[in-house]
Amino acid sequence: MKKSLGAQTLLYPSPAVAVGSYDTAGKPNVMAAAWVGLCSSRPPAVTVGIREACHTHAGIVEHQAFTLGIVPEHLVAELDYFGLASGAREDKFDVSGLTAVKSELVNAPYVTEFPVIVECTLLKTFRVGIHTQFVGEILDVKADESVLDEEGRPDVDKVQPICFIPDIREYRGLGKRLAKAFSCGREVRRRKQGQDAEATDS
């Protein structure tokens, strides 16, 4: 029997990313976010939920753009710091020692030490409860050559992205490869067909 845990943000894991933006004064800023995900294939788009009280919120509204940095495991402390500190009170790049680079495509910065960057122009904004959902159209994804596989795609084992587990407030790495997507599910049909054939024979 399942036990009710109540209404809570328990969909996990969530990707933990760094949201880059310029603040209203044009200063590079970055924050940690886990309320984020893909939301459209055509156009390619992501959504990120940010509270209005966050310093990043006004910057995205002002500049109509943001970046998402895929943070590698060895920079987990820097990612957490980006969520603990406010860009209104301290320079997160100065404190962390990481480097802000201006995107060539959108009016937002990104962290050059992060191996994969998603550059977004603001497509739509709407409120859901205490969060604003910023929907960004993905104009480009940039990746360090060192994390690409033989076919030029980001290799998840080399990128080593971080996930966030909301209810226990932990960061985790990805686990082992389970199966090939859009492939392993065919076995379910084959298994059922085999069971039906056995039932018919008996």
N, C-alpha and C positions, 0 to 999 in steps of 0.2 A: 504494500500500500504506500502511496506517495503522501508525503507530509507537506502541507501548505507552508510556504515561506513568506507569503505576502507579496505585495507589489513592490519590486525593487529592481535596480539596474543590475541584473544578474545574467545578462547575455554575454557569454565569454567564450574564448578570450577576445579581447579587443586589441586592435593594433595600437601601439603607443608610438606617437609620432611627434615631431617638432614642427609647429606652425610658425612660419616666418612671415613677418609683415613690417612695414614702416609705420611708426606711430604718427600721430597727427602733426608732430613737429618734424617729421621726415627722418627720425632716428631709427636705425635697425633694431628690431625687437624679435624675440622668439619665445614661444611658450610650449609647454607639453600639453598634449591632448589625447584622449582615448575615445571620445565620443565621435568617431570618424569612420567612414566607410565609403565604398563605391556605391553610386546610386544610379548610374546610367551608362549604357554601352555606346549609345549614339545620340548626342555627342558624348564622348568619354567624360565622366564627371564624378566628383566626390562630394561628400557633405561632411562638414565638421560642426559640431555643436559647441558654442562658446557663450558663457554668461556675459551679459552686458557690463557687469562690473569689472571684467577683465580688461587690462590695458590694451590687449590685442584687438578687442572688439571694435573700438573706435577707429583704429588704424586700418582694419580691413574695409570698414564702411567708407572711410576717407579715400583710400587708394584703389578700391575695387579690385583687389588682387591679394593672393597669398601663395605661399609655397608650403609643401609638406616634405619634411625630411624623414627618411627611413633611418632610424638610429640603430647602429650596431651594438651588440651586447657590451662591448668593452667601454662604451660611453653611457652606460645606464645611469651613473651618478650625475652626469651632466644633464641628461634628460630630466631626471627627477628635480634637479635644481631649477631647471627652466619652469617647472610647475610650482615650485615652492616660492620663488621670488617674483616680484612684480617689476616690469620694465618701467613703471612710473617712478620707482624709487632707486633702482640701480641698473647699471649697464651690464646686462647678462653676458654679453660677449667679452667684456673686460674681465669679469669675475671668472668665467669659465675657461678663458684662454682660447676659445674657438673663434673661427673667422667668419664674418659676414661678407657675402658676395652678392652684388646686385644682379638679379635675373636680367637676362637680355630680352626676355619676352614679356614679362609682366612687371608691374611696379611693386616689387616685393624682394626682400633679400632671402638668401638661403645660407645654410651652414655648410661650408665647403668640406669639412671633415666627415660629413655624412655621405655614405657611398651612393645613395639613390635619392634624387630630388624630383618632386612632382610640382610643376609650375602651373598655376591656375589663375584664370581671370574670373571675377565674381559674376555668376550667372543669375542667381536668384537668392533672395533672403526672406526668411519667414520665421515667426516665433513659434516655439513649442514649449509651453510652460516657462521655466526660468532661463531657457537657453534660446539663443538665436541660431538657426540652422543656416550656415553659409554654404551654398551650393556653388562649387567652382568647376568651370569647364577646364579640363586638362588640355593645355596647349602643347606641353612636351614633358617627357620624362628623361632626366639626365642621369647617367650612371658612370661611376669610375670604371675604367677598362679592367681594373684588377678584380672586379666582382662579376664580370661577364662570363658566360659559358662559351662553348665552342661555336654556338650559333648566334652569339651576340646578345643574349638575353641575360638579365640579372640572375645569378645563381644564388638561390636562397641560402645555401650552405655557406657561401662566401659573404653574403650580405649580413647574415645573422641578425635578423630583425627582432625587435622586442615586443612582447605582448603584455597587456595589463589584465590582471584578474581583479575585477572591481570589489567584490565583497570582502576579500581578505587583503586588499591593497598590496599586491605583490606584482613584481615584474617577472616574467618567465621568458625563456628562449623557446624556440620551436622544437617540437619533439621529432621523432624519427619519421621517415617517409612511410605512409600507410599503403597507398595505392595510386594508380593512375586515374585521374578524373575523367569523366565521360567515357569510361571504359570498364572499370571494375563492377559497375552496376549491372552490366549485361549478364553477369554470373547469376544474379537473382532470378532473371527470367529463365535462364538455362536450368537452374535448379528446380524451379517450379514445373517446367516442361518435363523434366526427368521424373519428378514425383507423379505427375499426371500419367505419364507413360507406364510407370510401374503399377499404378492403380488400375489402369485399363487392362494390363497383362494379367493381373491377379483376378 
